[in-house]
Each structure stands twice: as C-alpha cells, then as structure tokens.
C-alpha cells in the first residue's frame, strides 16, 4: 500500500568481488556440464572406465600400423 524506500541510515549490501563471482560461475558451469554428461547413466565410473579402455585399444591399433598381409580374411559366400 505504500512505497518501499531504503532506510535513511542503511547502506546497500556489499557486492561480491569480481574474482569471487567468476569462480562461482565457473564452478556452476562445471557442475552443469557434469550433470548433463551423466544424465541417464546409473554408473558413471563404469562408463568412464569403458571409454578409457576403448581409447587405449584404439591408440594401440593406431600405433601398431596396418595388419600384416598374411592375416585372416573374411569372405561372405
């Protein structure tokens, strides 16, 4: 019913330091990324382990070079 004005003797609350504000925003962004990446996954650790294992195998294949000529060949008849 009336207008709300700041108290005459009160001062405005201090604003957070820019560095502190940036740090909080960065933490929130990282948290959102982690939540989005793990959405729908029940066991995040096992998924990460499988991904690392797959990357390791792919790296080994890439460094080993092409397979020798006398290798197995698959044919469909």
PyMOL Python script that loads the backbone (N, CA, C, O; Angstrom):
from pymol import cmd

cmd.read_pdbstr("""\
ATOM      1  N   UNK A   1       0.809  -1.172   0.000  1.00  0.00           N
ATOM      2  CA  UNK A   1       0.000   0.000   0.000  1.00  0.00           C
ATOM      3  C   UNK A   1       0.861   1.246   0.000  1.00  0.00           C
ATOM      4  O   UNK A   1       0.430   2.324  -0.409  1.00  0.00           O
ATOM      5  N   UNK A   2       2.058   1.079   0.457  1.00  0.00           N
ATOM      6  CA  UNK A   2       2.968   2.211   0.418  1.00  0.00           C
ATOM      7  C   UNK A   2       4.186   1.842  -0.404  1.00  0.00           C
ATOM      8  O   UNK A   2       4.421   0.676  -0.719  1.00  0.00           O
ATOM      9  N   UNK A   3       4.934   2.839  -0.734  1.00  0.00           N
ATOM     10  CA  UNK A   3       6.148   2.591  -1.492  1.00  0.00           C
ATOM     11  C   UNK A   3       7.273   2.191  -0.544  1.00  0.00           C
ATOM     12  O   UNK A   3       7.349   2.666   0.590  1.00  0.00           O
ATOM     13  N   UNK A   4       8.127   1.327  -1.020  1.00  0.00           N
ATOM     14  CA  UNK A   4       9.224   0.855  -0.193  1.00  0.00           C
ATOM     15  C   UNK A   4      10.494   1.588  -0.587  1.00  0.00           C
ATOM     16  O   UNK A   4      10.979   1.446  -1.709  1.00  0.00           O
ATOM     17  N   UNK A   5      11.022   2.361   0.326  1.00  0.00           N
ATOM     18  CA  UNK A   5      12.271   3.076   0.097  1.00  0.00           C
ATOM     19  C   UNK A   5      13.327   2.542   1.044  1.00  0.00           C
ATOM     20  O   UNK A   5      12.992   2.054   2.123  1.00  0.00           O
ATOM     21  N   UNK A   6      14.599   2.624   0.667  1.00  0.00           N
ATOM     22  CA  UNK A   6      15.642   2.148   1.586  1.00  0.00           C
ATOM     23  C   UNK A   6      15.666   3.012   2.841  1.00  0.00           C
ATOM     24  O   UNK A   6      15.315   4.191   2.817  1.00  0.00           O
ATOM     25  N   UNK A   7      16.080   2.404   3.911  1.00  0.00           N
ATOM     26  CA  UNK A   7      16.173   3.127   5.178  1.00  0.00           C
ATOM     27  C   UNK A   7      17.194   4.252   5.037  1.00  0.00           C
ATOM     28  O   UNK A   7      18.200   4.089   4.347  1.00  0.00           O
ATOM     29  N   UNK A   8      16.948   5.385   5.678  1.00  0.00           N
ATOM     30  CA  UNK A   8      17.860   6.515   5.512  1.00  0.00           C
ATOM     31  C   UNK A   8      19.264   6.251   6.060  1.00  0.00           C
ATOM     32  O   UNK A   8      20.232   6.789   5.521  1.00  0.00           O
ATOM     33  N   UNK A   9      19.403   5.457   7.092  1.00  0.00           N
ATOM     34  CA  UNK A   9      20.715   5.216   7.675  1.00  0.00           C
ATOM     35  C   UNK A   9      21.380   3.962   7.131  1.00  0.00           C
ATOM     36  O   UNK A   9      22.565   3.745   7.384  1.00  0.00           O
ATOM     37  N   UNK A  10      20.653   3.130   6.390  1.00  0.00           N
ATOM     38  CA  UNK A  10      21.198   1.861   5.905  1.00  0.00           C
ATOM     39  C   UNK A  10      21.981   2.048   4.612  1.00  0.00           C
ATOM     40  O   UNK A  10      21.698   2.946   3.818  1.00  0.00           O
ATOM     41  N   UNK A  11      22.948   1.201   4.423  1.00  0.00           N
ATOM     42  CA  UNK A  11      23.708   1.250   3.178  1.00  0.00           C
ATOM     43  C   UNK A  11      23.392  -0.005   2.368  1.00  0.00           C
ATOM     44  O   UNK A  11      22.873  -0.987   2.898  1.00  0.00           O
ATOM     45  N   UNK A  12      23.708   0.044   1.100  1.00  0.00           N
ATOM     46  CA  UNK A  12      23.443  -1.086   0.219  1.00  0.00           C
ATOM     47  C   UNK A  12      24.351  -2.252   0.610  1.00  0.00           C
ATOM     48  O   UNK A  12      25.485  -2.033   1.036  1.00  0.00           O
ATOM     49  N   UNK A  13      23.865  -3.490   0.471  1.00  0.00           N
ATOM     50  CA  UNK A  13      24.714  -4.638   0.799  1.00  0.00           C
ATOM     51  C   UNK A  13      25.927  -4.672  -0.139  1.00  0.00           C
ATOM     52  O   UNK A  13      25.822  -4.299  -1.307  1.00  0.00           O
ATOM     53  N   UNK A  14      27.057  -5.113   0.368  1.00  0.00           N
ATOM     54  CA  UNK A  14      28.256  -5.123  -0.463  1.00  0.00           C
ATOM     55  C   UNK A  14      28.132  -6.117  -1.618  1.00  0.00           C
ATOM     56  O   UNK A  14      27.628  -7.227  -1.442  1.00  0.00           O
ATOM     57  N   UNK A  15      28.589  -5.712  -2.782  1.00  0.00           N
ATOM     58  CA  UNK A  15      28.532  -6.609  -3.935  1.00  0.00           C
ATOM     59  C   UNK A  15      29.734  -7.549  -3.867  1.00  0.00           C
ATOM     60  O   UNK A  15      30.791  -7.168  -3.362  1.00  0.00           O
ATOM     61  N   UNK A  16      29.579  -8.782  -4.377  1.00  0.00           N
ATOM     62  CA  UNK A  16      30.687  -9.734  -4.309  1.00  0.00           C
ATOM     63  C   UNK A  16      31.849  -9.290  -5.201  1.00  0.00           C
ATOM     64  O   UNK A  16      31.656  -8.608  -6.207  1.00  0.00           O
ATOM     65  N   UNK A  17      33.044  -9.690  -4.812  1.00  0.00           N
ATOM     66  CA  UNK A  17      34.247  -9.383  -5.565  1.00  0.00           C
ATOM     67  C   UNK A  17      34.145 -10.037  -6.946  1.00  0.00           C
ATOM     68  O   UNK A  17      33.569 -11.118  -7.071  1.00  0.00           O
ATOM     69  N   UNK A  18      34.692  -9.405  -7.973  1.00  0.00           N
ATOM     70  CA  UNK A  18      34.605  -9.948  -9.324  1.00  0.00           C
ATOM     71  C   UNK A  18      35.275 -11.319  -9.430  1.00  0.00           C
ATOM     72  O   UNK A  18      34.745 -12.212 -10.091  1.00  0.00           O
ATOM     73  N   UNK A  19      36.423 -11.495  -8.792  1.00  0.00           N
ATOM     74  CA  UNK A  19      37.116 -12.790  -8.831  1.00  0.00           C
ATOM     75  C   UNK A  19      36.262 -13.868  -8.178  1.00  0.00           C
ATOM     76  O   UNK A  19      36.164 -14.984  -8.688  1.00  0.00           O
ATOM     77  N   UNK A  20      35.649 -13.536  -7.057  1.00  0.00           N
ATOM     78  CA  UNK A  20      34.794 -14.494  -6.345  1.00  0.00           C
ATOM     79  C   UNK A  20      33.584 -14.851  -7.210  1.00  0.00           C
ATOM     80  O   UNK A  20      33.185 -16.013  -7.281  1.00  0.00           O
ATOM     81  N   UNK A  21      33.015 -13.863  -7.853  1.00  0.00           N
ATOM     82  CA  UNK A  21      31.847 -14.085  -8.706  1.00  0.00           C
ATOM     83  C   UNK A  21      32.217 -14.985  -9.892  1.00  0.00           C
ATOM     84  O   UNK A  21      31.467 -15.901 -10.230  1.00  0.00           O
ATOM     85  N   UNK A  22      33.373 -14.726 -10.527  1.00  0.00           N
ATOM     86  CA  UNK A  22      33.818 -15.554 -11.655  1.00  0.00           C
ATOM     87  C   UNK A  22      34.065 -16.992 -11.216  1.00  0.00           C
ATOM     88  O   UNK A  22      33.713 -17.930 -11.932  1.00  0.00           O
ATOM     89  N   UNK A  23      34.666 -17.167 -10.051  1.00  0.00           N
ATOM     90  CA  UNK A  23      34.939 -18.512  -9.552  1.00  0.00           C
ATOM     91  C   UNK A  23      33.639 -19.282  -9.330  1.00  0.00           C
ATOM     92  O   UNK A  23      33.541 -20.456  -9.686  1.00  0.00           O
ATOM     93  N   UNK A  24      32.647 -18.624  -8.745  1.00  0.00           N
ATOM     94  CA  UNK A  24      31.361 -19.276  -8.509  1.00  0.00           C
ATOM     95  C   UNK A  24      30.671 -19.631  -9.818  1.00  0.00           C
ATOM     96  O   UNK A  24      30.085 -20.706  -9.939  1.00  0.00           O
ATOM     97  N   UNK A  25      30.737 -18.731 -10.801  1.00  0.00           N
ATOM     98  CA  UNK A  25      30.129 -19.014 -12.099  1.00  0.00           C
ATOM     99  C   UNK A  25      30.829 -20.183 -12.787  1.00  0.00           C
ATOM    100  O   UNK A  25      30.171 -21.023 -13.402  1.00  0.00           O
ATOM    101  N   UNK A  26      32.155 -20.245 -12.689  1.00  0.00           N
ATOM    102  CA  UNK A  26      32.905 -21.349 -13.296  1.00  0.00           C
ATOM    103  C   UNK A  26      32.545 -22.675 -12.635  1.00  0.00           C
ATOM    104  O   UNK A  26      32.370 -23.681 -13.323  1.00  0.00           O
ATOM    105  N   UNK A  27      32.433 -22.688 -11.311  1.00  0.00           N
ATOM    106  CA  UNK A  27      32.052 -23.909 -10.597  1.00  0.00           C
ATOM    107  C   UNK A  27      30.660 -24.367 -11.010  1.00  0.00           C
ATOM    108  O   UNK A  27      30.428 -25.559 -11.213  1.00  0.00           O
ATOM    109  N   UNK A  28      29.748 -23.432 -11.132  1.00  0.00           N
ATOM    110  CA  UNK A  28      28.384 -23.783 -11.531  1.00  0.00           C
ATOM    111  C   UNK A  28      28.363 -24.349 -12.946  1.00  0.00           C
ATOM    112  O   UNK A  28      27.637 -25.304 -13.220  1.00  0.00           O
ATOM    113  N   UNK A  29      29.149 -23.769 -13.842  1.00  0.00           N
ATOM    114  CA  UNK A  29      29.194 -24.255 -15.223  1.00  0.00           C
ATOM    115  C   UNK A  29      29.762 -25.676 -15.275  1.00  0.00           C
ATOM    116  O   UNK A  29      29.237 -26.523 -15.998  1.00  0.00           O
ATOM    117  N   UNK A  30      30.824 -25.944 -14.521  1.00  0.00           N
ATOM    118  CA  UNK A  30      31.398 -27.290 -14.475  1.00  0.00           C
ATOM    119  C   UNK A  30      30.404 -28.293 -13.921  1.00  0.00           C
ATOM    120  O   UNK A  30      30.291 -29.409 -14.428  1.00  0.00           O
ATOM    121  N   UNK A  31      29.689 -27.900 -12.886  1.00  0.00           N
ATOM    122  CA  UNK A  31      28.694 -28.785 -12.279  1.00  0.00           C
ATOM    123  C   UNK A  31      27.588 -29.112 -13.288  1.00  0.00           C
ATOM    124  O   UNK A  31      27.156 -30.260 -13.390  1.00  0.00           O
ATOM    125  N   UNK A  32      27.135 -28.101 -14.029  1.00  0.00           N
ATOM    126  CA  UNK A  32      26.094 -28.339 -15.040  1.00  0.00           C
ATOM    127  C   UNK A  32      26.593 -29.273 -16.135  1.00  0.00           C
ATOM    128  O   UNK A  32      25.847 -30.139 -16.591  1.00  0.00           O
ATOM    129  N   UNK A  33      27.850 -29.109 -16.567  1.00  0.00           N
ATOM    130  CA  UNK A  33      28.404 -29.991 -17.591  1.00  0.00           C
ATOM    131  C   UNK A  33      28.473 -31.430 -17.102  1.00  0.00           C
ATOM    132  O   UNK A  33      28.134 -32.351 -17.845  1.00  0.00           O
ATOM    133  N   UNK A  34      28.904 -31.635 -15.866  1.00  0.00           N
ATOM    134  CA  UNK A  34      28.982 -32.985 -15.316  1.00  0.00           C
ATOM    135  C   UNK A  34      27.594 -33.609 -15.227  1.00  0.00           C
ATOM    136  O   UNK A  34      27.414 -34.783 -15.550  1.00  0.00           O
ATOM    137  N   UNK A  35      26.621 -32.827 -14.791  1.00  0.00           N
ATOM    138  CA  UNK A  35      25.262 -33.349 -14.676  1.00  0.00           C
ATOM    139  C   UNK A  35      24.691 -33.691 -16.041  1.00  0.00           C
ATOM    140  O   UNK A  35      24.014 -34.708 -16.190  1.00  0.00           O
ATOM    141  N   UNK A  36      24.951 -32.862 -17.034  1.00  0.00           N
ATOM    142  CA  UNK A  36      24.443 -33.111 -18.379  1.00  0.00           C
ATOM    143  C   UNK A  36      25.122 -34.330 -18.992  1.00  0.00           C
ATOM    144  O   UNK A  36      24.481 -35.104 -19.703  1.00  0.00           O
ATOM    145  N   UNK A  37      26.416 -34.507 -18.723  1.00  0.00           N
ATOM    146  CA  UNK A  37      27.148 -35.637 -19.287  1.00  0.00           C
ATOM    147  C   UNK A  37      26.697 -36.957 -18.682  1.00  0.00           C
ATOM    148  O   UNK A  37      26.704 -37.983 -19.363  1.00  0.00           O
ATOM    149  N   UNK A  38      26.307 -36.945 -17.422  1.00  0.00           N
ATOM    150  CA  UNK A  38      25.934 -38.191 -16.755  1.00  0.00           C
ATOM    151  C   UNK A  38      24.422 -38.397 -16.687  1.00  0.00           C
ATOM    152  O   UNK A  38      23.962 -39.314 -16.007  1.00  0.00           O
ATOM    153  N   UNK A  39      23.658 -37.584 -17.361  1.00  0.00           N
ATOM    154  CA  UNK A  39      22.202 -37.716 -17.314  1.00  0.00           C
ATOM    155  C   UNK A  39      21.782 -39.049 -17.933  1.00  0.00           C
ATOM    156  O   UNK A  39      22.131 -39.339 -19.078  1.00  0.00           O
ATOM    157  N   UNK A  40      21.055 -39.835 -17.203  1.00  0.00           N
ATOM    158  CA  UNK A  40      20.551 -41.111 -17.689  1.00  0.00           C
ATOM    159  C   UNK A  40      21.513 -42.267 -17.460  1.00  0.00           C
ATOM    160  O   UNK A  40      21.173 -43.407 -17.778  1.00  0.00           O
ATOM    161  N   UNK A  41      22.696 -42.015 -16.923  1.00  0.00           N
ATOM    162  CA  UNK A  41      23.668 -43.069 -16.679  1.00  0.00           C
ATOM    163  C   UNK A  41      23.640 -43.402 -15.188  1.00  0.00           C
ATOM    164  O   UNK A  41      23.765 -42.521 -14.338  1.00  0.00           O
ATOM    165  N   UNK A  42      23.473 -44.687 -14.891  1.00  0.00           N
ATOM    166  CA  UNK A  42      23.386 -45.088 -13.494  1.00  0.00           C
ATOM    167  C   UNK A  42      24.764 -45.200 -12.851  1.00  0.00           C
ATOM    168  O   UNK A  42      24.950 -44.766 -11.714  1.00  0.00           O
ATOM    169  N   UNK A  43      25.727 -45.776 -13.561  1.00  0.00           N
ATOM    170  CA  UNK A  43      27.072 -45.963 -13.009  1.00  0.00           C
ATOM    171  C   UNK A  43      28.067 -45.200 -13.869  1.00  0.00           C
ATOM    172  O   UNK A  43      28.537 -45.705 -14.889  1.00  0.00           O
ATOM    173  N   UNK A  44      28.382 -43.990 -13.454  1.00  0.00           N
ATOM    174  CA  UNK A  44      29.245 -43.104 -14.235  1.00  0.00           C
ATOM    175  C   UNK A  44      30.663 -43.654 -14.306  1.00  0.00           C
ATOM    176  O   UNK A  44      31.315 -43.552 -15.345  1.00  0.00           O
ATOM    177  N   UNK A  45      31.149 -44.238 -13.208  1.00  0.00           N
ATOM    178  CA  UNK A  45      32.524 -44.758 -13.184  1.00  0.00           C
ATOM    179  C   UNK A  45      32.740 -45.849 -14.219  1.00  0.00           C
ATOM    180  O   UNK A  45      33.749 -45.847 -14.924  1.00  0.00           O
ATOM    181  N   UNK A  46      31.805 -46.773 -14.314  1.00  0.00           N
ATOM    182  CA  UNK A  46      31.977 -47.876 -15.270  1.00  0.00           C
ATOM    183  C   UNK A  46      31.977 -47.353 -16.700  1.00  0.00           C
ATOM    184  O   UNK A  46      32.725 -47.850 -17.542  1.00  0.00           O
ATOM    185  N   UNK A  47      31.156 -46.365 -16.978  1.00  0.00           N
ATOM    186  CA  UNK A  47      31.121 -45.785 -18.320  1.00  0.00           C
ATOM    187  C   UNK A  47      32.450 -45.111 -18.640  1.00  0.00           C
ATOM    188  O   UNK A  47      32.960 -45.245 -19.753  1.00  0.00           O
ATOM    189  N   UNK A  48      33.015 -44.385 -17.673  1.00  0.00           N
ATOM    190  CA  UNK A  48      34.304 -43.728 -17.886  1.00  0.00           C
ATOM    191  C   UNK A  48      35.412 -44.750 -18.085  1.00  0.00           C
ATOM    192  O   UNK A  48      36.284 -44.559 -18.932  1.00  0.00           O
ATOM    193  N   UNK A  49      35.389 -45.838 -17.310  1.00  0.00           N
ATOM    194  CA  UNK A  49      36.397 -46.885 -17.452  1.00  0.00           C
ATOM    195  C   UNK A  49      36.309 -47.545 -18.826  1.00  0.00           C
ATOM    196  O   UNK A  49      37.335 -47.798 -19.458  1.00  0.00           O
ATOM    197  N   UNK A  50      35.100 -47.822 -19.290  1.00  0.00           N
ATOM    198  CA  UNK A  50      34.920 -48.426 -20.609  1.00  0.00           C
ATOM    199  C   UNK A  50      35.417 -47.485 -21.705  1.00  0.00           C
ATOM    200  O   UNK A  50      36.041 -47.928 -22.670  1.00  0.00           O
ATOM    201  N   UNK A  51      35.143 -46.195 -21.560  1.00  0.00           N
ATOM    202  CA  UNK A  51      35.589 -45.215 -22.555  1.00  0.00           C
ATOM    203  C   UNK A  51      37.113 -45.150 -22.600  1.00  0.00           C
ATOM    204  O   UNK A  51      37.703 -45.108 -23.680  1.00  0.00           O
ATOM    205  N   UNK A  52      37.752 -45.141 -21.424  1.00  0.00           N
ATOM    206  CA  UNK A  52      39.214 -45.102 -21.362  1.00  0.00           C
ATOM    207  C   UNK A  52      39.821 -46.368 -21.966  1.00  0.00           C
ATOM    208  O   UNK A  52      40.827 -46.307 -22.671  1.00  0.00           O
ATOM    209  N   UNK A  53      39.203 -47.512 -21.683  1.00  0.00           N
ATOM    210  CA  UNK A  53      39.699 -48.773 -22.223  1.00  0.00           C
ATOM    211  C   UNK A  53      39.583 -48.775 -23.749  1.00  0.00           C
ATOM    212  O   UNK A  53      40.490 -49.227 -24.448  1.00  0.00           O
ATOM    213  N   UNK A  54      38.471 -48.272 -24.249  1.00  0.00           N
ATOM    214  CA  UNK A  54      38.262 -48.214 -25.698  1.00  0.00           C
ATOM    215  C   UNK A  54      39.295 -47.286 -26.343  1.00  0.00           C
ATOM    216  O   UNK A  54      39.854 -47.615 -27.389  1.00  0.00           O
ATOM    217  N   UNK A  55      39.551 -46.126 -25.725  1.00  0.00           N
ATOM    218  CA  UNK A  55      40.546 -45.198 -26.253  1.00  0.00           C
ATOM    219  C   UNK A  55      41.929 -45.838 -26.250  1.00  0.00           C
ATOM    220  O   UNK A  55      42.697 -45.653 -27.195  1.00  0.00           O
ATOM    221  N   UNK A  56      42.255 -46.590 -25.198  1.00  0.00           N
ATOM    222  CA  UNK A  56      43.551 -47.254 -25.107  1.00  0.00           C
ATOM    223  C   UNK A  56      43.703 -48.277 -26.235  1.00  0.00           C
ATOM    224  O   UNK A  56      44.755 -48.348 -26.869  1.00  0.00           O
ATOM    225  N   UNK A  57      42.669 -49.058 -26.483  1.00  0.00           N
ATOM    226  CA  UNK A  57      42.709 -50.058 -27.548  1.00  0.00           C
ATOM    227  C   UNK A  57      42.851 -49.382 -28.906  1.00  0.00           C
ATOM    228  O   UNK A  57      43.635 -49.829 -29.742  1.00  0.00           O
ATOM    229  N   UNK A  58      42.095 -48.303 -29.131  1.00  0.00           N
ATOM    230  CA  UNK A  58      42.192 -47.585 -30.401  1.00  0.00           C
ATOM    231  C   UNK A  58      43.589 -47.004 -30.599  1.00  0.00           C
ATOM    232  O   UNK A  58      44.114 -46.999 -31.712  1.00  0.00           O
ATOM    233  N   UNK A  59      44.183 -46.516 -29.515  1.00  0.00           N
ATOM    234  CA  UNK A  59      45.533 -45.961 -29.604  1.00  0.00           C
ATOM    235  C   UNK A  59      46.537 -47.058 -29.946  1.00  0.00           C
ATOM    236  O   UNK A  59      47.442 -46.835 -30.750  1.00  0.00           O
ATOM    237  N   UNK A  60      46.389 -48.240 -29.347  1.00  0.00           N
ATOM    238  CA  UNK A  60      47.280 -49.351 -29.652  1.00  0.00           C
ATOM    239  C   UNK A  60      47.156 -49.772 -31.110  1.00  0.00           C
ATOM    240  O   UNK A  60      48.157 -50.069 -31.762  1.00  0.00           O
ATOM    241  N   UNK A  61      45.942 -49.798 -31.615  1.00  0.00           N
ATOM    242  CA  UNK A  61      45.723 -50.174 -33.012  1.00  0.00           C
ATOM    243  C   UNK A  61      46.357 -49.142 -33.940  1.00  0.00           C
ATOM    244  O   UNK A  61      46.974 -49.499 -34.944  1.00  0.00           O
ATOM    245  N   UNK A  62      46.204 -47.865 -33.602  1.00  0.00           N
ATOM    246  CA  UNK A  62      46.759 -46.811 -34.440  1.00  0.00           C
ATOM    247  C   UNK A  62      48.282 -46.841 -34.446  1.00  0.00           C
ATOM    248  O   UNK A  62      48.892 -46.581 -35.483  1.00  0.00           O
ATOM    249  N   UNK A  63      48.910 -47.149 -33.323  1.00  0.00           N
ATOM    250  CA  UNK A  63      50.373 -47.153 -33.255  1.00  0.00           C
ATOM    251  C   UNK A  63      50.975 -48.432 -33.816  1.00  0.00           C
ATOM    252  O   UNK A  63      52.146 -48.435 -34.194  1.00  0.00           O
ATOM    253  N   UNK A  64      50.218 -49.513 -33.881  1.00  0.00           N
ATOM    254  CA  UNK A  64      50.761 -50.785 -34.368  1.00  0.00           C
ATOM    255  C   UNK A  64      50.894 -50.799 -35.886  1.00  0.00           C
ATOM    256  O   UNK A  64      51.645 -51.611 -36.428  1.00  0.00           O
ATOM    257  N   UNK A  65      50.192 -49.932 -36.570  1.00  0.00           N
ATOM    258  CA  UNK A  65      50.287 -49.874 -38.030  1.00  0.00           C
ATOM    259  C   UNK A  65      49.319 -50.837 -38.688  1.00  0.00           C
ATOM    260  O   UNK A  65      48.484 -51.444 -38.017  1.00  0.00           O
ATOM    261  N   UNK A  66      49.431 -50.977 -40.009  1.00  0.00           N
ATOM    262  CA  UNK A  66      48.498 -51.866 -40.721  1.00  0.00           C
ATOM    263  C   UNK A  66      48.798 -53.331 -40.408  1.00  0.00           C
ATOM    264  O   UNK A  66      49.937 -53.681 -40.098  1.00  0.00           O
ATOM    265  N   UNK A  67      47.780 -54.182 -40.490  1.00  0.00           N
ATOM    266  CA  UNK A  67      47.992 -55.597 -40.198  1.00  0.00           C
ATOM    267  C   UNK A  67      48.872 -56.233 -41.284  1.00  0.00           C
ATOM    268  O   UNK A  67      48.910 -55.742 -42.413  1.00  0.00           O
ATOM    269  N   UNK A  68      49.576 -57.317 -40.952  1.00  0.00           N
ATOM    270  CA  UNK A  68      50.404 -57.979 -41.958  1.00  0.00           C
ATOM    271  C   UNK A  68      49.556 -58.580 -43.066  1.00  0.00           C
ATOM    272  O   UNK A  68      48.364 -58.829 -42.886  1.00  0.00           O
ATOM    273  N   UNK A  69      50.181 -58.811 -44.214  1.00  0.00           N
ATOM    274  CA  UNK A  69      49.437 -59.319 -45.389  1.00  0.00           C
ATOM    275  C   UNK A  69      48.910 -60.731 -45.200  1.00  0.00           C
ATOM    276  O   UNK A  69      47.901 -61.094 -45.804  1.00  0.00           O
ATOM    277  N   UNK A  70      49.560 -61.525 -44.388  1.00  0.00           N
ATOM    278  CA  UNK A  70      49.137 -62.912 -44.220  1.00  0.00           C
ATOM    279  C   UNK A  70      48.056 -63.099 -43.177  1.00  0.00           C
ATOM    280  O   UNK A  70      47.858 -64.211 -42.688  1.00  0.00           O
ATOM    281  N   UNK A  71      47.355 -62.038 -42.826  1.00  0.00           N
ATOM    282  CA  UNK A  71      46.335 -62.129 -41.796  1.00  0.00           C
ATOM    283  C   UNK A  71      45.079 -62.827 -42.270  1.00  0.00           C
ATOM    284  O   UNK A  71      44.983 -63.254 -43.421  1.00  0.00           O
ATOM    285  N   UNK A  72      44.120 -62.938 -41.369  1.00  0.00           N
ATOM    286  CA  UNK A  72      42.856 -63.593 -41.707  1.00  0.00           C
ATOM    287  C   UNK A  72      42.016 -62.703 -42.610  1.00  0.00           C
ATOM    288  O   UNK A  72      42.039 -61.477 -42.498  1.00  0.00           O
ATOM    289  N   UNK A  73      41.283 -63.337 -43.496  1.00  0.00           N
ATOM    290  CA  UNK A  73      40.380 -62.592 -44.365  1.00  0.00           C
ATOM    291  C   UNK A  73      38.985 -63.187 -44.225  1.00  0.00           C
ATOM    292  O   UNK A  73      38.802 -64.403 -44.162  1.00  0.00           O
ATOM    293  N   UNK A  74      38.027 -62.303 -44.180  1.00  0.00           N
ATOM    294  CA  UNK A  74      36.648 -62.719 -44.065  1.00  0.00           C
ATOM    295  C   UNK A  74      35.994 -62.642 -45.428  1.00  0.00           C
ATOM    296  O   UNK A  74      36.139 -61.654 -46.148  1.00  0.00           O
ATOM    297  N   UNK A  75      35.283 -63.680 -45.770  1.00  0.00           N
ATOM    298  CA  UNK A  75      34.546 -63.680 -47.042  1.00  0.00           C
ATOM    299  C   UNK A  75      33.122 -64.122 -46.756  1.00  0.00           C
ATOM    300  O   UNK A  75      32.866 -64.941 -45.874  1.00  0.00           O
ATOM    301  N   UNK A  76      32.218 -63.566 -47.514  1.00  0.00           N
ATOM    302  CA  UNK A  76      30.817 -63.954 -47.396  1.00  0.00           C
ATOM    303  C   UNK A  76      30.448 -64.728 -48.648  1.00  0.00           C
ATOM    304  O   UNK A  76      30.637 -64.251 -49.767  1.00  0.00           O
ATOM    305  N   UNK A  77      29.920 -65.925 -48.450  1.00  0.00           N
ATOM    306  CA  UNK A  77      29.569 -66.723 -49.625  1.00  0.00           C
ATOM    307  C   UNK A  77      28.102 -67.007 -49.671  1.00  0.00           C
ATOM    308  O   UNK A  77      27.630 -67.668 -50.595  1.00  0.00           O
TER     309      UNK A  77
END
""", "prot")
cmd.dss("prot")
cmd.show_as("cartoon", "prot")
cmd.util.cbc("prot")
cmd.orient("prot")
